[in-house]
């Protein structure tokens, strides 16, 4: 696409996203500031329509972007910079956020919905992808201990164990050291058996604690937690969809956790991923765009944040917001240093 056509397409899309109305050549001529007549713009718009980048609804003289037009805009023309107000809100949120993991992910979905004005989703870490940061044994009573495992995804797993007889504090400390040293950075889904130390009491205690954590994982760990923020914004965008029943189908998709997780798994890659309208394999999303980004904790993929809205969305702001929130969330969940 030559420079003039690209400028016309960019001006047309920006105007259409702003107003929701078909855009005429006079409006584009003013907005693109190309120094050419509206007749010239009209001819270029006709070529863009012939090439599939725009179309005109009904008998309107104005044009609207197609999915192909949005795709070219996203890939080549959109300047992905977060507005100062939204950037400040993201910074303030993560500077003051000190929630438990589930609350943190839920609040993050609400933040992303606020700054984009679209429904937002946050998919938390897969349980079997978590690794051990630390393990400690805490005495509760003479023969009762609490096994506490802090995981890389932010979860804190706790499991109680009962001992056959009272064990002195030095053995408990020794078993804690064995577990913390030997199981650190191990996959929580595949904890290795502790290596023997030569002290039978310490070895038995560390093995019992490890087995309790294995049981904890095997007891039916949930799938990735899914948090949806601002689902009502889909209904607020009713006029952006050609059929009102689309809104109902989208809300139904968001209500089903397995559909959201499947959607994320199918689309996510490194960086920001954008799927526009007909590019979505799920039929209920053919009038929607999905913008996703992975967040990493300690250099490993930990989850996904994203937004879902009509194809008529402000892509530069959506992409910048998703990128900023995913980056800051990963930083926030990673340990210092």
Buried (B, 14 or more C-beta within 10 A) or exposed (E): BEEBBBBBBBBBBBBBBEEEEBBBBBBBBEBBEBEBEBEBBBEBBBBBBEBEBBBBEEEEEBBBBBBBBBBBBBEEBBEBEBBEEBBEBBEEBBEEBEEEBEEBBBBBBBBBBBBBBBBBBBBBBBBEBBBBBBBBBEBEEEEEBBBBBBBBBBBEBEBEBEBEEEBEEEBBEBBBBBBBEBBEEBBBBEBEEBEEBEBEBBBBBBBBBBBBBBEBBEEEBEEBBBBBBBBEBBEEBEEBBEEEEBBEBBBEBBEEBEBBBEBBEEBBEEEBBBBBBBBBEBEBBBBBBBBBBBBBBBEBBBBBBBBBBBBBBBBBBBBBBBBBBBBBBBEBBBEEE
